[in-house]
Amino acid sequence: MALFAVTLSDNTTDVVDGADAYQQEGPMTTFFAHGEGRQVIDSWSSRLASYRTADVVAVRRSAAQTAEFDRPVNTSETLLQSA
């Protein structure tokens, strides 16, 4: 599992913790945790967070669970953790 930093058009950055992958689903970009023993997004995957694709400016991935991302000084951040 990895951390994803999602920068949005309003200059906020959300961190999605525990996601394995993301993909576009219609107008949304959704982050997933794979099902146990799985390496693909399928019906066993869990949706962790979704954002309007039009609002996503950048997505950065880090494999380290304690990764630090370079952030702009004026960025507010919300941490989203998997259950």
N, C-alpha and C positions, 0 to 999 in steps of 0.2 A: 504494500500500500504506500501511497505517496501523499504529499501535500500539493495542492494546486492553489496558486494565487490568481484570482480572477479580478482584473482591473475593469471597472465599469465606466461608462461615459460620463458619470457625475463625479469622476476622480476618486471614487472609493475603491478599496481593494478588499475583497472577501477571501478568506483562506478556507478551502475545503479540505478537511483532514480525513484521511482514511479512504480516499477515492483511488481506484485503480485505473480508471479511464473516463473519457467523456466523449459525447457525440451529439450531433444536432438531431433534434426530434421536432420536425416542423419548425415553428417559430422560436423554439427553446433550445438552449444548450444545456444538456443534463450530464451530471457527474454520477458515476456508478462505482459500487464496490462489487467485485466479481463474487459469484457464489463459491462456496467452499470447494476447492479442488478444480475450479474452472478458470480458464484464461481468456474468456470471451464475454462480451455483453450479451446476455440472453435472458430468458424468463426467470432464471435463478439469481440474477443480479439485483442488487438493491439500489434504488435511486436515493442519492444523498442530498443533492441540491440541483436546482434548475434556475437559469437566468434567461431573460429575453435575449436572443442572439443579437438583435440590433443594438443592445446596450453593452455588449461585451467588446472591450477595446483590446485586451490582451489576456492570454492564459499562460502562466508559467508553472512548470512542474519541477518538483524536487523529490528525489527518492528518499531522502533522509526525513525521518519523522520529526526531527528537531530543527529542520532547515530554517535558515533566516533568509528572507528575501530583501533585496534592496528596495526601499519604499521611498516615494516622494515625501518630503517633510510634512506637507499638508494633507496627507491621505488619512482618512478615518478607516478603521478596519473592523470587520465582524468575523469572529471565528466560528465556523460551522463544523461540528464534530459528528462523526458517525456514532450511532447508538450501539 
